[in-house]
Structure formats: C-alpha cells, structure tokens
Amino acid sequence: MNADRIGAPGTGISRRDFLKATGAGGAVAVAGCAQAPMAQQVSSSAGGPLSTTQADLPLTGRPEVVDLDERGGEVTLRSVTARHDVHPGESMNGPVVLPQVWAFQADDGTPSVPGPILRCTEGTELKITLDNSDNVHPHTLHFHGVRKSWMNDGVPTTTGITVMPGETHTYTIPANVAGTHLYHCHFNTPFHMDMGMYGILRVDPEGYEEADKEYFMTVKEWDSRLSRQYGGENVKYSLTDRMGDVFTINGRSAPYTLHPEMGSPVIVDAGDTVRIHFVNAGFMSHPMHVHNHRFKVVEKDGSPMPEPLQYLQDVVNVAPAERYTIEYVADADPGIYPIHCHKVDHVRNGNSYPGGMLTATVYTEAMDTEIFRQVMDKAGYEL
C-alpha cells in the first residue's frame, strides 16, 4: 500500500513529484533516491564492527502500511530477529545502531521496527496470525482499543495462550472500535517492547475521508543496553535501572528521521489539511511540539474529540500507550519546521543536540533550496 510514497508512512507524495519538487531529474536523481545503508557499513553503537553473527541478520526497513481490506482481513505477522539502523550516518553524532531487534514482518514484506501499520475499515473481522516458527523466544499479540473475546486478549498469564518458538497462532480481532490503536507483544512485555515488538492498528470508520496528507508516527525511547546485550556487547541491562539513551520517531533518530524514504518527514503542499496519528510505544511521556502550526486534537484512543475540546494548540503530551490524532492546515510560510519531543533532552544522539526524537513539516515549495539539500545531506540522502 502506497509503496511509491515519499515521507512518513501514510499518504505522502509520489517519488516523481518529490524529484520534481527538489529540482532533481534524470538517472542521477533516481540513483541517489535508491541508496540505502549497506550491511557492510553497519557498526555497533560502540563504534566497532558487528560480529559475524549479527552481520548475518536482516536489516529492518520502513514500516509499511498494510491494507487489510484488500487482503480480506487476514495477515501473518512473522517475528524476525534483525538489526536496526536508528541513524546509520556519521552526521549529528551518528551512527546510532540497535544491533539486535525483534521485528514484525507482514507476510512476505520487510521486517520493520515499528511493525507494519495494519489498516482496515470498521466492521471487518481480522484474522491475524503470529508466526513464531523461526524465533527462539515466546511471543503473543495484544491489541489495544478494539473489543475482543477473552482468549484473543494476548496476555499469556490470563489466557493461557503463548506462541512458543516454532509455533503459529491466529488471533480473531474484530475491528469494532474505530481509531488508531497500539499492538504489541505481551510476553515479558517491557523486554519485548524494548526489543521492538510493537506497531499500529488503524481502524477507519465507515465513510472515512482522509486528509490531504495523513501520516503515522510512533514515538519511543530506548535503553540501548538491552539490544546491545543481545547483540553480544559487554554491557548489562536491568529493568530496574532502565535509562533512555536512544529516542526515535518510527524507529529512527534525527537526522535519519528526515530521510524521505527511510525516515518520517511530514511532506506537505501549501494549503494541505494534514493529519498525524501519534502513538507512544515507550515507557515515558513525550510532549510533541509542532513548530509554526497550530493544530487541534480530533481523536484520542479511538474516540472522536468533542468539538468544544478541539481548540488550537501546538504541544500534545502523549503518554505511554496513548494515541492522539492531530490535524492542522499547512498555512505557514513554506519552509521546514521541526516536530519534536519538548523534553528537549530527548532531542539528542548521545550527548549531541540536536538529534533523537525530531522530524519536520517539510513544504514541497521549500525543497528546491540549498537549506533542504543540506538537510538531505545530513540525513544521508543524495539529491
């Protein structure tokens, strides 16, 4: 779904329109567009080369939007041990790498962190199969928001259902509550979510009208010691001593968040109505601030926001597991305007600011500029 879209997962612009807006053209632009980090370029977060075992792991890709209506409401989510480039370049205190994550992969797609965005229409009965046949850890699936039967709640201690290594299990999930919802593994939850096992379920109400531009963003802080410990580094992770040191939007840290293919820039045309679905898969609250635009919150945790509460604001605090849908008009002076967590110590890579939980509203009218080219260079995207 929307495989040729540029920008954050959702309804961005086409690659052709992007190249046109940047003033690029011809084979050189297409070649630059196709660049992605190569396996041999990946290093551990400590700066050394990955072990042979880690180098053999697949590299995560961008979360895809899976249209479950087109698939008859059915999808298989595979648990995949992978490695994850948070920010693979050297700019802005990179590279930042999670040497081992546990990703979700939809059918024959690409494993990703966050997992695929599962999108359907209200009233659909979903059959979601968790395929754990190639993993060595037990897992489950738990879906927020929707109302389901007891045995489909995904909590092993209260349902008695755990998907053990080598097993598969199908959950029946009625899409009976419209809105944006979180799904995640509920086995040893804090560890498995901190290894990347989470994603978005979006249930559109019948007759839903998309905004001109509509995007999905999952925010999360990480204690990278857990990933690094599984990746073979000599570090020790403790849940009672968890400390966030990596801060991401859709699994990436700035400047990689601004990479048009792998990151999550909010690409707009002047005058667009823009809708962003925020989900917090972390353990800390993240007050998300949108520069130079005032938005209204139109939905929270699957409930439409009453009109009197849709006042204009520029910061929304997204607590763990909360979901907020915000809407604004791209009516500013066309430019590049940050979107970031306003716990500003989350806008960093290590001790270097800026970085981390930061992306931007990017107007197409500002793309054919030297400033935009400089931003793309920092993000590792060659125009």
DAFENCOR-V41201 format. One record per helix or strand of 2 or more residues. SS is the DSSP state (@ for helix, = for strand). FROM is the first residue (numbers start at 1). LEN is the number of residues. Records with the same first field share a line. If there is no record, write none. Layout:
BEGIN
SS=FROM-LEN  FROM-LEN
END
This chain:
BEGIN
==5-2  13-2  58-2  65-3  74-14  96-11  117-5  125-7  142-2  168-7  179-6  198-7  213-10  246-4  266-3  273-8  286-5  295-6  303-2  315-4  323-7  336-6  358-6
@=15-8  26-8  39-3  52-4  91-3  150-3  156-4  189-5  224-7  239-3  256-3  307-3  344-3  364-3  370-10
END
